[in-house]
């Protein structure tokens, strides 16, 4: 599914909205997540997952083709952790695996 | 890092303010969008949102894991996991760079 298909799907269940409005709604939602991450905030969407930012230190990298050392600057990378409900649904709604059950 | 956490309510508020729908309808739409994405992913299909990122489902095989605390062996059953690959645009924005173009 790509963004235009998501727009179509939402538009088909909300016939009172114009396609371009649905597009704006979806873009607003996605931009809000990106902007939050840019500020260093987290976004936690219950049942879906949580977006956060991880800091990566500068490191000495290597150009795999030439083997020469290159400096890689410190950077921030977006990170997504799947929510519990979605993780369970992906696995047939089973109440988690033996590993987590052991802990409880 | 400011350490603030946004929730669905904040996303709904943004939709309410920027698109001008009622708060209730904005909340319903945020839910509908996330549900549509979830339903697609549960079928195993990838969700690719340009300039944001790609959500895809990967199947992991079963393996023998180990409880790192006790050293005890525990079976890890085959399972499906969701991975998110941020777009280059998102990575650039988060590092305070020009968004650039997609891929």
N, CA and C atoms of all chains as a GROMACS GRO file, in nm:
protein
  621
    1UNK      N    1   0.085  -0.120   0.000
    1UNK     CA    2   0.000   0.000   0.000
    1UNK      C    3   0.088   0.125   0.000
    2UNK      N    4   0.059   0.216  -0.089
    2UNK     CA    5   0.133   0.342  -0.090
    2UNK      C    6   0.040   0.454  -0.045
    3UNK      N    7   0.096   0.573  -0.029
    3UNK     CA    8   0.018   0.681   0.031
    3UNK      C    9  -0.112   0.710  -0.045
    4UNK      N   10  -0.105   0.711  -0.178
    4UNK     CA   11  -0.226   0.740  -0.256
    4UNK      C   12  -0.334   0.635  -0.233
    5UNK      N   13  -0.293   0.511  -0.210
    5UNK     CA   14  -0.392   0.405  -0.184
    5UNK      C   15  -0.454   0.422  -0.045
    6UNK      N   16  -0.372   0.467   0.050
    6UNK     CA   17  -0.423   0.495   0.184
    6UNK      C   18  -0.524   0.609   0.177
    7UNK      N   19  -0.492   0.711   0.099
    7UNK     CA   20  -0.582   0.826   0.082
    7UNK      C   21  -0.715   0.777   0.023
    8UNK      N   22  -0.706   0.694  -0.080
    8UNK     CA   23  -0.826   0.639  -0.145
    8UNK      C   24  -0.913   0.561  -0.046
    9UNK      N   25  -0.845   0.480   0.035
    9UNK     CA   26  -0.917   0.396   0.129
    9UNK      C   27  -0.993   0.480   0.232
   10UNK      N   28  -0.926   0.581   0.285
   10UNK     CA   29  -0.990   0.667   0.386
   10UNK      C   30  -1.101   0.749   0.320
   11UNK      N   31  -1.076   0.794   0.198
   11UNK     CA   32  -1.177   0.873   0.127
   11UNK      C   33  -1.302   0.789   0.099
   12UNK      N   34  -1.283   0.662   0.069
   12UNK     CA   35  -1.399   0.578   0.035
   12UNK      C   36  -1.488   0.553   0.157
   13UNK      N   37  -1.431   0.557   0.275
   13UNK     CA   38  -1.514   0.538   0.396
   13UNK      C   39  -1.561   0.671   0.454
   14UNK      N   40  -1.515   0.782   0.394
   14UNK     CA   41  -1.557   0.915   0.438
   14UNK      C   42  -1.600   0.997   0.317
   15UNK      N   43  -1.713   0.957   0.254
   15UNK     CA   44  -1.752   1.018   0.127
   15UNK      C   45  -1.781   1.169   0.135
   16UNK      N   46  -1.798   1.221   0.258
   16UNK     CA   47  -1.823   1.364   0.270
   16UNK      C   48  -1.696   1.448   0.260
   17UNK      N   49  -1.581   1.382   0.254
   17UNK     CA   50  -1.455   1.455   0.243
   17UNK      C   51  -1.401   1.449   0.101
   18UNK      N   52  -1.341   1.559   0.057
   18UNK     CA   53  -1.274   1.559  -0.072
   18UNK      C   54  -1.143   1.483  -0.059
   19UNK      N   55  -1.102   1.426  -0.171
   19UNK     CA   56  -0.976   1.353  -0.175
   19UNK      C   57  -0.861   1.441  -0.125
   20UNK      N   58  -0.862   1.567  -0.169
   20UNK     CA   59  -0.750   1.655  -0.130
   20UNK      C   60  -0.752   1.685   0.020
   21UNK      N   61  -0.872   1.680   0.081
   21UNK     CA   62  -0.880   1.699   0.227
   21UNK      C   63  -0.819   1.579   0.298
   22UNK      N   64  -0.853   1.460   0.249
   22UNK     CA   65  -0.798   1.338   0.309
   22UNK      C   66  -0.646   1.340   0.296
   23UNK      N   67  -0.600   1.385   0.182
   23UNK     CA   68  -0.455   1.394   0.160
   23UNK      C   69  -0.392   1.489   0.262
   24UNK      N   70  -0.458   1.601   0.286
   24UNK     CA   71  -0.406   1.699   0.384
   24UNK      C   72  -0.406   1.640   0.525
   25UNK      N   73  -0.510   1.565   0.556
   25UNK     CA   74  -0.520   1.504   0.690
   25UNK      C   75  -0.405   1.406   0.711
   26UNK      N   76  -0.382   1.321   0.612
   26UNK     CA   77  -0.275   1.222   0.625
   26UNK      C   78  -0.139   1.291   0.630
   27UNK      N   79  -0.119   1.392   0.546
   27UNK     CA   80   0.009   1.463   0.549
   27UNK      C   81   0.029   1.536   0.681
   28UNK      N   82  -0.078   1.592   0.736
   28UNK     CA   83  -0.069   1.660   0.865
   28UNK      C   84  -0.024   1.563   0.973
   29UNK      N   85  -0.087   1.445   0.972
   29UNK     CA   86  -0.052   1.343   1.071
   29UNK      C   87   0.095   1.303   1.059
   30UNK      N   88   0.140   1.276   0.936
   30UNK     CA   89   0.277   1.232   0.916
   30UNK      C   90   0.377   1.344   0.949
   31UNK      N   91   0.342   1.467   0.908
   31UNK     CA   92   0.432   1.580   0.936
   31UNK      C   93   0.444   1.605   1.086
   32UNK      N   94   0.333   1.584   1.156
   32UNK     CA   95   0.332   1.604   1.300
   32UNK      C   96   0.431   1.507   1.368
   33UNK      N   97   0.432   1.384   1.319
   33UNK     CA   98   0.525   1.284   1.374
   33UNK      C   99   0.670   1.326   1.343
   34UNK      N  100   0.696   1.362   1.217
   34UNK     CA  101   0.832   1.402   1.178
   34UNK      C  102   0.878   1.524   1.257
   35UNK      N  103   0.789   1.624   1.271
   35UNK     CA  104   0.825   1.746   1.343
   35UNK      C  105   0.856   1.717   1.490
   36UNK      N  106   0.778   1.628   1.549
   36UNK     CA  107   0.801   1.592   1.689
   36UNK      C  108   0.940   1.529   1.704
   37UNK      N  109   0.973   1.439   1.611
   37UNK     CA  110   1.103   1.373   1.617
   37UNK      C  111   1.216   1.474   1.597
   38UNK      N  112   1.191   1.570   1.511
   38UNK     CA  113   1.293   1.673   1.486
   38UNK      C  114   1.322   1.751   1.614
   39UNK      N  115   1.218   1.773   1.695
   39UNK     CA  116   1.236   1.844   1.823
   39UNK      C  117   1.296   1.753   1.929
   40UNK      N  118   1.305   1.624   1.896
   40UNK     CA  119   1.358   1.529   1.994
   40UNK      C  120   1.250   1.469   2.080
   41UNK      N  121   1.125   1.493   2.045
   41UNK     CA  122   1.013   1.436   2.120
   41UNK      C  123   0.985   1.294   2.073
   42UNK      N  124   0.906   1.223   2.153
   42UNK     CA  125   0.861   1.089   2.118
   42UNK      C  126   0.717   1.097   2.070
   43UNK      N  127   0.673   1.001   1.992
   43UNK     CA  128   0.532   0.993   1.956
   43UNK      C  129   0.485   0.853   1.988
   44UNK      N  130   0.390   0.844   2.078
   44UNK     CA  131   0.344   0.713   2.121
   44UNK      C  132   0.199   0.693   2.079
   45UNK      N  133   0.178   0.599   1.988
   45UNK     CA  134   0.044   0.575   1.937
   45UNK      C  135  -0.002   0.437   1.985
   46UNK      N  136  -0.080   0.439   2.090
   46UNK     CA  137  -0.128   0.315   2.152
   46UNK      C  138  -0.187   0.219   2.050
   47UNK      N  139  -0.147   0.094   2.057
   47UNK     CA  140  -0.201  -0.007   1.968
   47UNK      C  141  -0.125  -0.015   1.836
   48UNK      N  142  -0.051   0.091   1.805
   48UNK     CA  143   0.024   0.092   1.680
   48UNK      C  144   0.174   0.082   1.708
   49UNK      N  145   0.227   0.182   1.775
   49UNK     CA  146   0.370   0.178   1.808
   49UNK      C  147   0.419   0.314   1.851
   50UNK      N  148   0.548   0.323   1.877
   50UNK     CA  149   0.605   0.448   1.924
   50UNK      C  150   0.726   0.487   1.839
   51UNK      N  151   0.730   0.615   1.803
   51UNK     CA  152   0.843   0.669   1.728
   51UNK      C  153   0.932   0.746   1.825
   52UNK      N  154   1.062   0.728   1.812
   52UNK     CA  155   1.155   0.805   1.894
   52UNK      C  156   1.281   0.830   1.812
   53UNK      N  157   1.372   0.903   1.872
   53UNK     CA  158   1.497   0.936   1.804
   53UNK      C  159   1.613   0.879   1.884
   54UNK      N  160   1.705   0.816   1.816
   54UNK     CA  161   1.824   0.766   1.884
   54UNK      C  162   1.945   0.844   1.837
   55UNK      N  163   2.035   0.868   1.931
   55UNK     CA  164   2.157   0.941   1.899
   55UNK      C  165   2.266   0.841   1.860
   56UNK      N  166   2.333   0.869   1.753
   56UNK     CA  167   2.445   0.783   1.713
   56UNK      C  168   2.573   0.867   1.723
   57UNK      N  169   2.672   0.815   1.792
   57UNK     CA  170   2.800   0.886   1.806
   57UNK      C  171   2.874   0.891   1.674
   58UNK      N  172   2.963   0.986   1.663
   58UNK     CA  173   3.052   0.991   1.547
   58UNK      C  174   3.141   0.868   1.552
   59UNK      N  175   3.177   0.817   1.437
   59UNK     CA  176   3.263   0.698   1.436
   59UNK      C  177   3.352   0.701   1.312
   60UNK      N  178   3.452   0.617   1.318
   60UNK     CA  179   3.541   0.603   1.204
   60UNK      C  180   3.482   0.494   1.113
   61UNK      N  181   3.435   0.534   0.997
   61UNK     CA  182   3.379   0.436   0.906
   61UNK      C  183   3.482   0.397   0.802
   62UNK      N  184   3.440   0.314   0.709
   62UNK     CA  185   3.532   0.271   0.605
   62UNK      C  186   3.457   0.262   0.474
   63UNK      N  187   3.515   0.316   0.372
   63UNK     CA  188   3.456   0.302   0.240
   63UNK      C  189   3.477   0.157   0.198
   64UNK      N  190   3.367   0.081   0.186
   64UNK     CA  191   3.383  -0.063   0.160
   64UNK      C  192   3.451  -0.091   0.025
   65UNK      N  193   3.443   0.003  -0.065
   65UNK     CA  194   3.501  -0.022  -0.196
   65UNK      C  195   3.653   0.000  -0.195
   66UNK      N  196   3.694   0.112  -0.137
   66UNK     CA  197   3.837   0.144  -0.140
   66UNK      C  198   3.908   0.104  -0.011
   67UNK      N  199   3.831   0.083   0.096
   67UNK     CA  200   3.894   0.046   0.221
   67UNK      C  201   3.949   0.164   0.298
   68UNK      N  202   3.936   0.283   0.241
   68UNK     CA  203   3.990   0.401   0.310
   68UNK      C  204   3.900   0.443   0.427
   69UNK      N  205   3.962   0.492   0.532
   69UNK     CA  206   3.887   0.534   0.651
   69UNK      C  207   3.817   0.666   0.624
   70UNK      N  208   3.691   0.674   0.665
   70UNK     CA  209   3.618   0.800   0.650
   70UNK      C  210   3.552   0.834   0.784
   71UNK      N  211   3.544   0.962   0.811
   71UNK     CA  212   3.483   1.007   0.936
   71UNK      C  213   3.332   1.010   0.918
   72UNK      N  214   3.260   0.945   1.008
   72UNK     CA  215   3.115   0.951   1.005
   72UNK      C  216   3.071   1.038   1.122
   73UNK      N  217   3.002   1.147   1.093
   73UNK     CA  218   2.959   1.239   1.198
   73UNK      C  219   2.854   1.178   1.290
   74UNK      N  220   2.841   1.233   1.409
   74UNK     CA  221   2.732   1.195   1.499
   74UNK      C  222   2.601   1.231   1.430
   75UNK      N  223   2.501   1.147   1.450
   75UNK     CA  224   2.372   1.178   1.386
   75UNK      C  225   2.258   1.125   1.470
   76UNK      N  226   2.141   1.167   1.432
   76UNK     CA  227   2.020   1.120   1.501
   76UNK      C  228   1.941   1.036   1.404
   77UNK      N  229   1.893   0.922   1.450
   77UNK     CA  230   1.817   0.835   1.361
   77UNK      C  231   1.678   0.807   1.418
   78UNK      N  232   1.577   0.808   1.331
   78UNK     CA  233   1.442   0.776   1.376
   78UNK      C  234   1.433   0.628   1.411
   79UNK      N  235   1.353   0.598   1.512
   79UNK     CA  236   1.339   0.460   1.556
   79UNK      C  237   1.191   0.433   1.583
   80UNK      N  238   1.147   0.314   1.542
   80UNK     CA  239   1.007   0.278   1.565
   80UNK      C  240   1.000   0.148   1.641
   81UNK      N  241   0.919   0.146   1.745
   81UNK     CA  242   0.898   0.023   1.819
   81UNK      C  243   0.751  -0.015   1.805
   82UNK      N  244   0.726  -0.136   1.757
   82UNK     CA  245   0.589  -0.181   1.735
   82UNK      C  246   0.513  -0.191   1.866
   83UNK      N  247   0.390  -0.149   1.865
   83UNK     CA  248   0.305  -0.157   1.984
   83UNK      C  249   0.264  -0.300   2.012
   84UNK      N  250   0.229  -0.325   2.136
   84UNK     CA  251   0.195  -0.460   2.182
   84UNK      C  252   0.078  -0.519   2.103
   85UNK      N  253  -0.026  -0.439   2.089
   85UNK     CA  254  -0.146  -0.489   2.022
   85UNK      C  255  -0.119  -0.528   1.877
   86UNK      N  256  -0.044  -0.443   1.807
   86UNK     CA  257  -0.012  -0.472   1.667
   86UNK      C  258   0.081  -0.594   1.657
   87UNK      N  259   0.176  -0.601   1.748
   87UNK     CA  260   0.269  -0.715   1.748
   87UNK      C  261   0.192  -0.846   1.766
   88UNK      N  262   0.094  -0.841   1.853
   88UNK     CA  263   0.013  -0.962   1.876
   88UNK      C  264  -0.074  -0.994   1.755
   89UNK      N  265  -0.129  -0.889   1.694
   89UNK     CA  266  -0.213  -0.912   1.576
   89UNK      C  267  -0.132  -0.969   1.461
   90UNK      N  268  -0.007  -0.927   1.448
   90UNK     CA  269   0.078  -0.979   1.340
   90UNK      C  270   0.102  -1.129   1.358
   91UNK      N  271   0.090  -1.173   1.482
   91UNK     CA  272   0.114  -1.314   1.512
   91UNK      C  273  -0.015  -1.385   1.548
   92UNK      N  274  -0.118  -1.353   1.473
   92UNK     CA  275  -0.246  -1.422   1.488
   92UNK      C  276  -0.316  -1.395   1.619
   93UNK      N  277  -0.284  -1.283   1.681
   93UNK     CA  278  -0.351  -1.245   1.805
   93UNK      C  279  -0.317  -1.333   1.922
   94UNK      N  280  -0.211  -1.416   1.903
   94UNK     CA  281  -0.168  -1.504   2.012
   94UNK      C  282  -0.116  -1.420   2.129
   95UNK      N  283  -0.142  -1.463   2.250
   95UNK     CA  284  -0.099  -1.385   2.367
   95UNK      C  285   0.050  -1.395   2.392
   96UNK      N  286   0.128  -1.351   2.294
   96UNK     CA  287   0.275  -1.347   2.306
   96UNK      C  288   0.338  -1.486   2.308
   97UNK      N  289   0.470  -1.489   2.297
   97UNK     CA  290   0.543  -1.616   2.286
   97UNK      C  291   0.586  -1.669   2.422
   98UNK      N  292   0.641  -1.786   2.419
   98UNK     CA  293   0.685  -1.851   2.543
   98UNK      C  294   0.788  -1.766   2.618
   99UNK      N  295   0.870  -1.693   2.542
   99UNK     CA  296   0.977  -1.616   2.607
   99UNK      C  297   0.921  -1.512   2.703
  100UNK      N  298   0.818  -1.442   2.659
  100UNK     CA  299   0.764  -1.338   2.747
  100UNK      C  300   0.680  -1.400   2.858
  101UNK      N  301   0.618  -1.512   2.827
  101UNK     CA  302   0.536  -1.577   2.930
  101UNK      C  303   0.622  -1.623   3.047
  102UNK      N  304   0.740  -1.671   3.013
  102UNK     CA  305   0.831  -1.720   3.118
  102UNK      C  306   0.857  -1.615   3.224
  103UNK      N  307   0.869  -1.491   3.176
  103UNK     CA  308   0.902  -1.382   3.267
  103UNK      C  309   0.793  -1.354   3.369
  104UNK      N  310   0.671  -1.382   3.331
  104UNK     CA  311   0.562  -1.341   3.417
  104UNK      C  312   0.530  -1.440   3.530
  105UNK      N  313   1.740   1.740   2.374
  105UNK     CA  314   1.619   1.657   2.381
  105UNK      C  315   1.519   1.714   2.479
  106UNK      N  316   1.400   1.739   2.433
  106UNK     CA  317   1.302   1.794   2.525
  106UNK      C  318   1.230   1.683   2.601
  107UNK      N  319   1.226   1.563   2.542
  107UNK     CA  320   1.168   1.450   2.614
  107UNK      C  321   1.018   1.450   2.629
  108UNK      N  322   0.949   1.527   2.547
  108UNK     CA  323   0.804   1.529   2.552
  108UNK      C  324   0.750   1.409   2.474
  109UNK      N  325   0.634   1.362   2.509
  109UNK     CA  326   0.573   1.253   2.433
  109UNK      C  327   0.439   1.296   2.375
  110UNK      N  328   0.427   1.283   2.245
  110UNK     CA  329   0.299   1.312   2.180
  110UNK      C  330   0.216   1.186   2.172
  111UNK      N  331   0.086   1.204   2.173
  111UNK     CA  332  -0.006   1.090   2.163
  111UNK      C  333  -0.104   1.113   2.048
  112UNK      N  334  -0.196   1.018   2.034
  112UNK     CA  335  -0.301   1.034   1.933
  112UNK      C  336  -0.374   1.166   1.947
  113UNK      N  337  -0.395   1.208   2.074
  113UNK     CA  338  -0.468   1.332   2.099
  113UNK      C  339  -0.398   1.451   2.036
  114UNK      N  340  -0.263   1.452   2.040
  114UNK     CA  341  -0.188   1.562   1.980
  114UNK      C  342  -0.200   1.560   1.828
  115UNK      N  343  -0.202   1.440   1.770
  115UNK     CA  344  -0.216   1.430   1.625
  115UNK      C  345  -0.357   1.476   1.584
  116UNK      N  346  -0.457   1.436   1.662
  116UNK     CA  347  -0.594   1.477   1.634
  116UNK      C  348  -0.606   1.629   1.642
  117UNK      N  349  -0.542   1.686   1.743
  117UNK     CA  350  -0.546   1.832   1.761
  117UNK      C  351  -0.483   1.903   1.640
  118UNK      N  352  -0.375   1.847   1.590
  118UNK     CA  353  -0.309   1.907   1.473
  118UNK      C  354  -0.401   1.902   1.351
  119UNK      N  355  -0.471   1.789   1.334
  119UNK     CA  356  -0.564   1.776   1.222
  119UNK      C  357  -0.679   1.875   1.238
  120UNK      N  358  -0.730   1.884   1.362
  120UNK     CA  359  -0.838   1.978   1.393
  120UNK      C  360  -0.797   2.121   1.357
  121UNK      N  361  -0.678   2.161   1.400
  121UNK     CA  362  -0.632   2.298   1.378
  121UNK      C  363  -0.597   2.326   1.232
  122UNK      N  364  -0.527   2.231   1.170
  122UNK     CA  365  -0.476   2.260   1.036
  122UNK      C  366  -0.574   2.228   0.924
  123UNK      N  367  -0.666   2.136   0.948
  123UNK     CA  368  -0.759   2.102   0.841
  123UNK      C  369  -0.897   2.160   0.871
  124UNK      N  370  -0.920   2.192   0.997
  124UNK     CA  371  -1.045   2.259   1.032
  124UNK      C  372  -1.164   2.168   1.057
  125UNK      N  373  -1.138   2.039   1.074
  125UNK     CA  374  -1.248   1.948   1.109
  125UNK      C  375  -1.272   1.957   1.259
  126UNK      N  376  -1.387   1.908   1.303
  126UNK     CA  377  -1.416   1.909   1.447
  126UNK      C  378  -1.316   1.819   1.519
  127UNK      N  379  -1.302   1.840   1.649
  127UNK     CA  380  -1.209   1.756   1.726
  127UNK      C  381  -1.250   1.610   1.720
  128UNK      N  382  -1.380   1.585   1.729
  128UNK     CA  383  -1.428   1.447   1.729
  128UNK      C  384  -1.397   1.379   1.596
  129UNK      N  385  -1.425   1.452   1.487
  129UNK     CA  386  -1.402   1.392   1.356
  129UNK      C  387  -1.252   1.374   1.330
  130UNK      N  388  -1.172   1.470   1.376
  130UNK     CA  389  -1.028   1.459   1.361
  130UNK      C  390  -0.976   1.335   1.431
  131UNK      N  391  -1.026   1.312   1.552
  131UNK     CA  392  -0.984   1.193   1.628
  131UNK      C  393  -1.025   1.066   1.555
  132UNK      N  394  -1.149   1.065   1.499
  132UNK     CA  395  -1.196   0.948   1.425
  132UNK      C  396  -1.108   0.920   1.304
  133UNK      N  397  -1.066   1.028   1.236
  133UNK     CA  398  -0.985   1.009   1.117
  133UNK      C  399  -0.845   0.960   1.150
  134UNK      N  400  -0.788   1.013   1.257
  134UNK     CA  401  -0.655   0.965   1.298
  134UNK      C  402  -0.664   0.815   1.326
  135UNK      N  403  -0.770   0.776   1.394
  135UNK     CA  404  -0.790   0.634   1.424
  135UNK      C  405  -0.807   0.554   1.295
  136UNK      N  406  -0.889   0.607   1.204
  136UNK     CA  407  -0.915   0.536   1.078
  136UNK      C  408  -0.787   0.517   0.997
  137UNK      N  409  -0.702   0.619   0.997
  137UNK     CA  410  -0.576   0.611   0.921
  137UNK      C  411  -0.485   0.504   0.981
  138UNK      N  412  -0.469   0.508   1.113
  138UNK     CA  413  -0.383   0.408   1.177
  138UNK      C  414  -0.441   0.267   1.163
  139UNK      N  415  -0.573   0.256   1.172
  139UNK     CA  416  -0.638   0.126   1.155
  139UNK      C  417  -0.617   0.071   1.013
  140UNK      N  418  -0.628   0.160   0.915
  140UNK     CA  419  -0.610   0.116   0.776
  140UNK      C  420  -0.467   0.066   0.755
  141UNK      N  421  -0.371   0.136   0.816
  141UNK     CA  422  -0.232   0.093   0.804
  141UNK      C  423  -0.212  -0.041   0.875
  142UNK      N  424  -0.267  -0.050   0.995
  142UNK     CA  425  -0.255  -0.174   1.073
  142UNK      C  426  -0.315  -0.293   0.998
  143UNK      N  427  -0.437  -0.274   0.947
  143UNK     CA  428  -0.505  -0.384   0.877
  143UNK      C  429  -0.423  -0.432   0.757
  144UNK      N  430  -0.362  -0.337   0.687
  144UNK     CA  431  -0.280  -0.373   0.571
  144UNK      C  432  -0.159  -0.453   0.615
  145UNK      N  433  -0.094  -0.405   0.720
  145UNK     CA  434   0.028  -0.472   0.769
  145UNK      C  435  -0.003  -0.613   0.819
  146UNK      N  436  -0.118  -0.630   0.883
  146UNK     CA  437  -0.154  -0.761   0.936
  146UNK      C  438  -0.169  -0.864   0.823
  147UNK      N  439  -0.209  -0.818   0.705
  147UNK     CA  440  -0.218  -0.911   0.592
  147UNK      C  441  -0.079  -0.943   0.536
  148UNK      N  442   0.022  -0.873   0.584
  148UNK     CA  443   0.158  -0.898   0.538
  148UNK      C  444   0.204  -0.799   0.433
  149UNK      N  445   0.112  -0.711   0.394
  149UNK     CA  446   0.146  -0.614   0.290
  149UNK      C  447   0.226  -0.497   0.348
  150UNK      N  448   0.319  -0.446   0.269
  150UNK     CA  449   0.403  -0.332   0.308
  150UNK      C  450   0.325  -0.201   0.294
  151UNK      N  451   0.350  -0.107   0.384
  151UNK     CA  452   0.289   0.026   0.373
  151UNK      C  453   0.401   0.125   0.348
  152UNK      N  454   0.397   0.188   0.229
  152UNK     CA  455   0.504   0.280   0.192
  152UNK      C  456   0.449   0.421   0.180
  153UNK      N  457   0.495   0.508   0.269
  153UNK     CA  458   0.446   0.645   0.271
  153UNK      C  459   0.560   0.738   0.229
  154UNK      N  460   0.550   0.790   0.108
  154UNK     CA  461   0.661   0.868   0.052
  154UNK      C  462   0.692   0.986   0.142
  155UNK      N  463   0.819   1.017   0.152
  155UNK     CA  464   0.878   1.122   0.235
  155UNK      C  465   0.861   1.098   0.385
  156UNK      N  466   0.798   0.986   0.422
  156UNK     CA  467   0.789   0.950   0.564
  156UNK      C  468   0.873   0.824   0.590
  157UNK      N  469   0.826   0.712   0.536
  157UNK     CA  470   0.902   0.589   0.553
  157UNK      C  471   0.819   0.469   0.513
  158UNK      N  472   0.878   0.352   0.531
  158UNK     CA  473   0.814   0.227   0.491
  158UNK      C  474   0.799   0.134   0.610
  159UNK      N  475   0.679   0.081   0.628
  159UNK     CA  476   0.656  -0.021   0.730
  159UNK      C  477   0.648  -0.155   0.658
  160UNK      N  478   0.726  -0.251   0.702
  160UNK     CA  479   0.712  -0.383   0.639
  160UNK      C  480   0.720  -0.495   0.741
  161UNK      N  481   0.655  -0.603   0.705
  161UNK     CA  482   0.648  -0.718   0.794
  161UNK      C  483   0.754  -0.818   0.753
  162UNK      N  484   0.834  -0.862   0.847
  162UNK     CA  485   0.936  -0.963   0.820
  162UNK      C  486   0.902  -1.088   0.900
  163UNK      N  487   0.924  -1.202   0.837
  163UNK     CA  488   0.903  -1.328   0.908
  163UNK      C  489   1.034  -1.377   0.965
  164UNK      N  490   1.031  -1.408   1.092
  164UNK     CA  491   1.152  -1.459   1.159
  164UNK      C  492   1.133  -1.608   1.184
  165UNK      N  493   1.238  -1.683   1.164
  165UNK     CA  494   1.228  -1.827   1.193
  165UNK      C  495   1.245  -1.851   1.342
  166UNK      N  496   1.204  -1.965   1.386
  166UNK     CA  497   1.222  -2.000   1.526
  166UNK      C  498   1.368  -2.026   1.555
  167UNK      N  499   1.410  -2.004   1.678
  167UNK     CA  500   1.548  -2.035   1.715
  167UNK      C  501   1.553  -2.057   1.865
  168UNK      N  502   1.666  -2.109   1.910
  168UNK     CA  503   1.682  -2.128   2.053
  168UNK      C  504   1.741  -2.001   2.111
  169UNK      N  505   1.668  -1.940   2.199
  169UNK     CA  506   1.720  -1.822   2.266
  169UNK      C  507   1.772  -1.860   2.402
  170UNK      N  508   1.823  -1.762   2.473
  170UNK     CA  509   1.878  -1.791   2.604
  170UNK      C  510   1.842  -1.676   2.695
  171UNK      N  511   1.794  -1.708   2.812
  171UNK     CA  512   1.769  -1.604   2.909
  171UNK      C  513   1.904  -1.552   2.957
  172UNK      N  514   1.936  -1.426   2.928
  172UNK     CA  515   2.070  -1.377   2.957
  172UNK      C  516   2.100  -1.375   3.108
  173UNK      N  517   1.997  -1.372   3.187
  173UNK     CA  518   2.019  -1.366   3.331
  173UNK      C  519   2.049  -1.505   3.390
  174UNK      N  520   1.972  -1.605   3.346
  174UNK     CA  521   1.987  -1.738   3.405
  174UNK      C  522   2.066  -1.833   3.316
  175UNK      N  523   2.084  -1.795   3.189
  175UNK     CA  524   2.155  -1.883   3.098
  175UNK      C  525   2.069  -1.998   3.048
  176UNK      N  526   1.947  -2.000   3.093
  176UNK     CA  527   1.853  -2.106   3.059
  176UNK      C  528   1.809  -2.094   2.912
  177UNK      N  529   1.799  -2.205   2.844
  177UNK     CA  530   1.757  -2.203   2.704
  177UNK      C  531   1.606  -2.190   2.693
  178UNK      N  532   1.563  -2.101   2.606
  178UNK     CA  533   1.419  -2.089   2.583
  178UNK      C  534   1.393  -2.088   2.434
  179UNK      N  535   1.293  -2.164   2.390
  179UNK     CA  536   1.264  -2.163   2.246
  179UNK      C  537   1.198  -2.031   2.207
  180UNK      N  538   1.241  -1.975   2.095
  180UNK     CA  539   1.175  -1.858   2.040
  180UNK      C  540   1.099  -1.906   1.917
  181UNK      N  541   0.970  -1.894   1.920
  181UNK     CA  542   0.887  -1.946   1.813
  181UNK      C  543   0.898  -1.858   1.688
  182UNK      N  544   0.872  -1.915   1.569
  182UNK     CA  545   0.874  -1.833   1.449
  182UNK      C  546   0.770  -1.722   1.465
  183UNK      N  547   0.802  -1.604   1.420
  183UNK     CA  548   0.706  -1.496   1.439
  183UNK      C  549   0.723  -1.391   1.331
  184UNK      N  550   0.627  -1.302   1.324
  184UNK     CA  551   0.635  -1.192   1.228
  184UNK      C  552   0.662  -1.063   1.304
  185UNK      N  553   0.756  -0.986   1.254
  185UNK     CA  554   0.786  -0.859   1.318
  185UNK      C  555   0.768  -0.744   1.217
  186UNK      N  556   0.738  -0.628   1.273
  186UNK     CA  557   0.719  -0.511   1.190
  186UNK      C  558   0.846  -0.427   1.195
  187UNK      N  559   0.895  -0.388   1.080
  187UNK     CA  560   1.010  -0.298   1.079
  187UNK      C  561   0.973  -0.169   1.007
  188UNK      N  562   1.028  -0.060   1.059
  188UNK     CA  563   1.005   0.071   0.998
  188UNK      C  564   1.136   0.121   0.943
  189UNK      N  565   1.135   0.154   0.814
  189UNK     CA  566   1.252   0.213   0.750
  189UNK      C  567   1.221   0.358   0.719
  190UNK      N  568   1.284   0.450   0.793
  190UNK     CA  569   1.255   0.592   0.767
  190UNK      C  570   1.304   0.634   0.630
  191UNK      N  571   1.235   0.727   0.568
  191UNK     CA  572   1.276   0.777   0.437
  191UNK      C  573   1.398   0.868   0.454
  192UNK      N  574   1.467   0.892   0.344
  192UNK     CA  575   1.582   0.983   0.348
  192UNK      C  576   1.536   1.121   0.390
  193UNK      N  577   1.416   1.160   0.346
  193UNK     CA  578   1.361   1.291   0.382
  193UNK      C  579   1.350   1.302   0.534
  194UNK      N  580   1.291   1.201   0.599
  194UNK     CA  581   1.275   1.205   0.744
  194UNK      C  582   1.413   1.209   0.812
  195UNK      N  583   1.506   1.128   0.764
  195UNK     CA  584   1.638   1.125   0.825
  195UNK      C  585   1.705   1.262   0.816
  196UNK      N  586   1.689   1.326   0.700
  196UNK     CA  587   1.748   1.460   0.684
  196UNK      C  588   1.684   1.561   0.777
  197UNK      N  589   1.551   1.561   0.782
  197UNK     CA  590   1.479   1.658   0.865
  197UNK      C  591   1.520   1.643   1.012
  198UNK      N  592   1.531   1.519   1.057
  198UNK     CA  593   1.564   1.494   1.198
  198UNK      C  594   1.705   1.541   1.231
  199UNK      N  595   1.790   1.547   1.130
  199UNK     CA  596   1.926   1.597   1.153
  199UNK      C  597   1.940   1.744   1.118
  200UNK      N  598   1.825   1.811   1.104
  200UNK     CA  599   1.827   1.954   1.078
  200UNK      C  600   1.883   1.992   0.942
  201UNK      N  601   1.875   1.897   0.848
  201UNK     CA  602   1.924   1.926   0.713
  201UNK      C  603   1.808   1.956   0.621
  202UNK      N  604   1.841   1.994   0.500
  202UNK     CA  605   1.739   2.014   0.398
  202UNK      C  606   1.667   1.881   0.377
  203UNK      N  607   1.533   1.884   0.362
  203UNK     CA  608   1.462   1.757   0.342
  203UNK      C  609   1.514   1.678   0.223
  204UNK      N  610   1.552   1.749   0.116
  204UNK     CA  611   1.600   1.680  -0.003
  204UNK      C  612   1.486   1.612  -0.076
  205UNK      N  613   1.519   1.526  -0.169
  205UNK     CA  614   1.414   1.460  -0.245
  205UNK      C  615   1.403   1.314  -0.206
  206UNK      N  616   1.292   1.258  -0.240
  206UNK     CA  617   1.264   1.120  -0.205
  206UNK      C  618   1.361   1.024  -0.271
  207UNK      N  619   1.414   0.933  -0.192
  207UNK     CA  620   1.501   0.823  -0.237
  207UNK      C  621   1.607   0.867  -0.338
   0.00000   0.00000   0.00000
